[in-house]
Amino acid sequence: MRNILITLTLLLSLSSALNAAFEVKKFDNPQQEQRYKKLIDELRCLVCQNQNLADSDSQLAKDLRAKVFEMVTTNQSDKQIQEYMVNRYGEYVLYNPPLDPVTSVLWIGPFIALFAAIVLLLYSIRKRSKAAPAQLSDADHKRSKQLLEENDEDDK
């Protein structure tokens, strides 16, 4: 009897978890559904930070998906929806922020850093190749010859 209760409890908890993962949305036409899917793919979950709204299961993501659904079904444009999200949550909510003076560092910065690294690498290579090899003095020559001869004698 105890095993049956445990099995039933597990099955009930599993079924409720599976049902919670699906959201059923009813659209007036297929274009609205496509716009909705495109928008929730382009908007970032602010809680998960590395997931879009489509992939996130956080409560905020669910609320934002509901808001996007509401705005899509009331025939607001994609631009209006994105502007609403940016005004409310900042540009961080966009996975691909627009190129403007504020975000230009994010778009151009990696290329500038790569260029600077290449220039520094070429400079250091050129500097090393121009440096004259170290010259040994006569005393150093004699000392190294002596050490080599001592080493040869020790090996025999």
N, C-alpha and C positions, 0 to 999 in steps of 0.2 A: 504493500500500500504506500509506503514511504517513497519508494522508487518511482511510482506512478505520479505522485504529487510533484516530485522534483522534476521529472520529465515534462509534465504539463506546465510547470512554472517556467522552465527554460524555453519551451515552445512558444508560450505566450509572450515572453519578453523578446524573443527573437522576431516574432511576427510584428510586434509594435515597432521595433527598431527598423525593420524593413519597410514598413508603411510610412514611417517618418521621412525617409529619404526621397520620396517621390512627391513632386508638386504638380498638380494638374491645373493647367491654365487653359481657359477657353478664349480663343481669339475669333474675331469677326471674319478674318480672311488669312490666307497663308502668308501674305506679305507682312502683316503685323507680327506673326509668329517668327518670321525670319529676322525682322528688325529687333524684336525682343531678344532673340538668341545672340544676335550680333552685338547688341548693347551690353548684355550681361557678360559677354566674353571680353569686351573692351574696358569694362569698369573693374577696378581693384577692390577686393575686400579690405576694409580698413583694419579689421581685427587680425586676419590671417597674414596680411601684408604681401605674401608671395603667391596668392591665389586670386583668380578673378571671381566675380560674383557667381558665375555658373558652377564653379568647383567647390566653393566654400559652403560649409554647413553651419556657420555661426549664425546667431540670432540676428545680428546686424545685416548680414548678407541676405537672409530671408526677408527682412524688412525692406532692404534696398531693391531686391528683386520684385517685391510686391509693388513698390513705388514705381519702378520702371514699367511693370505690367500695366499699372493704372494709367501712366502717362502715355504709353503706346496705344492703349485701347481708347484713350480720349483724343487720339490723332495728333498728339504733339510731335514735332519733328525731332529727329535724332539730335540736332544741334541744341534745341531747347532742353532736351533731357540731359545732355551732357553739361550744358550751362547751369542747369539746376543743381546737378551733383557737384560741379566745381564750386559754385557759389556757397553751397552748404558745407562741403567737406574739403575744399581746396584741390589744387591740381594733382595732388598725390593720388586721388581717386582714379585718374586716367592712367591706363597702362602705357599709352604712347602720348606723352604730353606734347603740346604744340611747340614749334621752334619760336621762341621769343627771347628777349634779352635775359630774362630770369633763367630759363631752361637751356640757353645756348651753351652754358658751361657743361651741362650734362651731356649734350649732343656732341660738342666739339672737343671738350676736355680730354677724353681718351686719345684722340688723334694727336693733340698737342703733346701729351705726355709721351706717346710713342715716338714722335718726331724728335723730341728732346733726348730721349734715351738713345736713339740711333746716332744723333749728333755727338753725344758724350762718348759713346762706344767708339765711333770713328776717330774722335780726337785722341782718346787714350791709346788706341792701336797705332795711330800715326806717331804719337809722342814716344812710344816704346820703340818703334822701328828706327826712329832718328837718333835715339840715345846711343852713344858710343859704348861698345863693350868695355867692361872693366879691364884695365891693363895691370898685369902683375909686375911688381918691381923685381929687380934682380935678387934681392934678399928673399922675396916670396918664392921665386923660381927655385933657388937653392934649397929652401926649406921644404918645398913640396917634393923635390927630387930626393932629398934625404929621407923623407917619410916613406916614399914609395920603395926605396932601397931597403929600409928597415922592415917594411911589410913583406917584401920578397924574401928576405933572410929568415923572417919568422915562419913563413910558409914552408920553408925547406926543412 
